[in-house]
Amino acid sequence: MTYQFLQLEQANQVATVWINRAELHNAFNTAVIEELQHCFTYLNTQNDVRVVVLAGRGKSFSAGADLNWMKQAGQASQQDNEADALKLAKMLQSLACLRQPTIARVHGIAFGGGMGLASACDICIASTDAKFSTSEVRLGLAPSTISPYVIRAIGARQASRYFLTAERISAEQAKNIGLAHEVTLPEQLDSKLDEIIQALLLGGPQAQASSKQLIQMVDQQILTEQLLLQTAQHIAHVRQGNEAKNGLSAFLDKQSPSWIKTTA
């Protein structure tokens, strides 16, 4: 796939999506959003892709929205303004709902929408030089479209502070509040990334897709009889699949399941 502002690399069942607008710290505008949407939609159909990594070229992961783009959008009509914001919202949804596990590889700044991208991924690993912020209020804005993913990652209580103060969040603090799963030295970032990728490749792809759906179904739900029934129906459906049958048989027979690729 060829893009103007992205680079897509695919190797060994892993797709890496590089945001490639380094001169502007990978800030996104309508074109970048549309390319990300197209790329995520494409990857969702690729059975040979087991893991999707989101990363940024240059010094930063992503500075979030291009301020010139945001200013122009604010001057547009209400209808055009909403349509523009909805493109961003749907792109983030496409990332969050990819059937493959997703990893944000964060270095440098991840501000505003950049923090939203990191939050929308299933897993976030950060370099010790990473800095996060929901910086919108300092521009007279609100972190509206990224809020479902950031609040899911850090919780409403932490969001109550950082949405309102726009303080910069260090990598260690990001880990403490649940945003980053791992923090590592810059030179060790890719080795930690590979470690997590190898762990993901040991799982069944259909089982992982079902597990992602399970999290969305159960998160923030009250423990009711209806929820118990939903979870029972969920595992019953998964157990009846060919992947589960293969995985259980392989384990009992002390063999590798079919989804694990062996190298000669």
Secondary structure, DSSP 4 states (H G I P E B T S, - for coil): ---SSEEEEEETTEEEEEE--GGGTT-B-HHHHHHHHHHHHHHTT-TT--EEEEEESTT-SB--B-HHHHHHHHHS-HHHHHHHHHHHHHHHHHHHT-SS-EEEEE-SEEETHHHHHHHHSSEEEEETT-EEE--GGGGT---TTTHHHHHHHHHHHHHHHHHHH---EEHHHHHHTTS-SEEE-GGGHHHHHHHHHHHHHTS-HHHHHHHHHHHHHHTT----HHHHHHHHHHHHHHHTSHHHHHHHHHHHTT---TTSPP--
